[in-house]
């Protein structure tokens, strides 16, 4: 007999396929060769033509139950609950923010320390122009880092590759995805992210920070501290899916707030990109969580640098508080909107190209690794791929600056660091100086300092490089050659890095790439009109358009608008350029959407995560279909297995063993001579919990009889099965032992009598909105007599399922009339 948790697929028409989280294959490993997609992303009107393997994996994740079962025992439990204020919820939100803030501080400090240490070890080789030895040393250090970083992802926690953000988005959309929020994922992602960025790969810590923040939000809300056997703080009331969703949402926002020192941007990012369910109460709590995260990071950063206490604890300096601080704000002219429009369009085009190339590269990765049959060899190959990417990156980083001469520092205050002077006249060496002569102090105040343009853009930390590009009044510090070279290599190598077997983010590469082409456009304006110092022409500044270009490319890749604009203002403190950034961001999104979907949406599809958009989009012959013209019966699953109020124990055991359904409609008769009508639903897990308690088994099969005993709500609301093997053995016993043929269970006290149902003729568009907005797991379809005729689950509302069930695949080859489509 198949076990309860069998991977067997039910082939009967309309039957729902289900796997419990503990036995699902790992859906998170971005390099797992399970999807061999053949979609063409040239137009967002085209949905992915999923292959059979992809459809199988799209059918695996279950929806989460956000609403508790409104049963008799639930109402009895509610009556015994006293009214409670939400102080403990706010406490948890604050704790999440503080822990995320500490983690963000640690990530930045470790990365900065390792990068500085790495370049200091090869300082002598660089100054002697011994670039071969420099490359060997840098590669040796980076190789050690990348082996550990990639090894953590490949062998320890595949859920961390590459950033975990699509999985968080899918979870908050209602898809049950395993292994995303466990301790292995947290430790592996943290270590992999830090080492990947420090090794020299063109990536950032932002995506993993969002994932780590979500893990912290999930973990702290489910934590039950015990001190000497006493629980001083019990958060057990948060052990439900709805509260998990809210704390994960807040944790993700806190991750952005900490890594960018942007609390408002973190709040808006979760609203615009991450969260699928939102209300004003959650907004306030997320706002508080982001506030605590940013405050904690700022507080620690105020006095610690490289884990050394520098004093002035609690004194927030602008250069530390604001990540890419722009000191000199410029007065704007209406003429500045002309290049901003061009930058917005270019950002959309390059962003769409980046998404296209990255998805193609990741598909090739999947196709290539799929052809390696042995799992151990496949994992080693993934690790070797990251080593290859590192070789390409470090080769460009070490050797390209050799072809660029030294440029005197005139207006670039970033390189002027009198605080780092020792008791001599020499300034501490930085990677941006590369093979240039050491900077010296002349006449007590003036610096004689030069720097290598390519080294400042490629060898330095990505955040510091962006700061260089954003600086105002630095018209001639970077030439066309260095900017174009850095743009080409950063664009291609960051595109290649994204999706490799390390925990990495793309925000810093997106900002960097956009800043490079934005500064090029600003430099063209300077070359055309000259360096303007008068009030009316001061806006012609390459640093200004570098910031606009960064926002534009970021929007072209991610399609963010509101949150991105606020984040850019918080990152730069440049309120004057707000309108230019808004214009460029809007244009970049519009242009990018014309070609393909955002990178995150594309990754959701590539990873086969069944994400439900806010609005259903089903394309047919390059046109959108109006789902208001279709009904729920067009997509529902038919031949639904239903239960009665009193069911035989042996029958229930056999049903659970033979099917993988996650829930069942329950029907009843008000009178003996009437037909059975829909009464509510009961989940598979609830049935399993009932079968584990023989005290509720009865001999009487009459539906109207009262149950002899009731299980408490606390016992039946478990979210997973703890002993699956024992339960499988028990079901086998129940289904074969003749004794249980005569025993029954009264399901009436445990039925969710507030389960949603719709008429078969109900609008498909509105059915979709109801399902997604309420976070449903099952939507029962009934006829005019309230008899069950079908059921709708998450899998039925995925785009390719909508296309197939509406007959669109066939209509691509054999046209039908509008009336035929409605049949």
C-alpha angles and dihedrals in degrees: 000000000000113000125245093257097043118150089223115133120227109233099187112116114269097007117139119237118222140176124182115240095248094060101038120113113254106276095181103068100104092200096049106125097231101110121063097174120185100189125139111223096192090110128028087217089076117082120209114275095224118211122225093263091052093049090053092055093043086058093056105073116079127212118254123244106238097169118061118238106271095220135144093261090049092055090047089052091049091054089060094050117096121219111272132194118230096243092117091052090053089046091055091047090053093047091050090052093049094048092046090049092053091048092050090051092050093049093052094045095048093047094048092046095050093046092049092046092049094055094041089058091059098037094108093050092051094049089051090051090240094145095162091060089043090055092047093051095043091047092048092053092043092046091056091049095046095048090055093041096049092038090058090055099040100041106018110034120001087180089078097064121136104340108318092227096118089052092051090049090049092049092050088049089060104264115134105228119175130223095021099112106031127118093254090058091049096050095041094047093047094051095041094049095050094047095043093055094042093049091068102257115146097252141099140223097243102097094046089046090059090049092047091048090052091049090052091049090051096044100046093048090054095042120115110193118207124196115182089339092306125116105218091177121027118190094175092124087067092058094108134096097249094055091043088055092051095048092046089051092052092046092053091051091048089054091059091042091054101043094046099028084236112129096170091045090052091053093049093044091059090047096049103036116009111036124069095181120052140165136166093259092055089046092057093046093047089048090055092047092051090047092054092046094051092043093051093048092047092047094053094041091053093074108015126075120169088352089298119122108239099178129237093097110194094014106123109209117198094231090057099035096048110055099208098020114194107202102183112056115200130219111244130231128200087241089068089071091068096066088037089060091050091048090050093053092045091048090053092049095047091043092054089047090051092052091047094050095043093051091047091050092049092048089052089050091053092046092049096047090044089065092059104086099188113081096211092050090047091054093048089050091054090052092049090051091060089050089054091051089050091052091053093046097047092045090057092042096051104035105035095066088058089073094055126079126226118274123207115244109239111150104005104107093181090080093050104089109162090162088067094056116120120210087288136072094256124100121223111268119255131192090245090066090056108160095352121116115275116269114252135193115243127194089355095283112042125080126216097205136153132181140194111247096209092046091051090053101039110021099043125082111280094241092052091048091054089051090055091051094048095052115118123225093030097113097148104030095097124038132207094260096056094042095049092045093050091045095054096045096041092048095049099038095045088049089052093045095052106090097022119126097276132089102254142148133221103209096093093046090049093050091044095049092047092047090053097054091038090055090048089057090047090050090052089055090049091049090050102043101020129231105318119202097169119103096250095051103035090101089073092093126134091216092060094053091043088063091046091048092050091054091044096053092042088055092044090058102035100026090222117151119162098033092042092054092051092045091053091052091048091047096051106021085225105140091160093070093047095110093047091051092048091051094047092046094051093048093046091053093047093049093044093049089055090065107032145330125281121284093252093050090048091051091050089057093042091053091047094239109159098232119176113212121220088253125028113245117194117170128205124176091344091306131105116244118228104230090197084080091062132067135223090254089066093069106021123113112246133207092048119191107237133189132217127227090261118036133181114254093226091049092052092048092050091046093053092046095049100043138046097211115143095207143010133211114236120217133190143180119237088199131017094245095049130088123260114266133192114274106164144297138271126199128234092243092054090052090051091051091049093051091052090063111067091181090083095052113115137193094214115091097189111121096213096055119108118249115255093223138003133221115230120247091244091061097049101042095074113140098212142015112261100194107031096167092053091049092050090052090047092052090050089053093048094050095048104035111090090213092072091052086076098045125089139190123219104223096182097097092050102046120113097235092181094060112140119252133174136193118262090243092052116128112271091216092056092042088058093049092048092049094049099037094051094040093235127182097195131019112194118213119211136180129234090281091053091249117147111254102160149340135232123213135173092272092059092058099051112116098249091047090052090050094049097044092048090053095247097134091059092043091060087072102023114039119222132194122248090255091055091052089057095053 
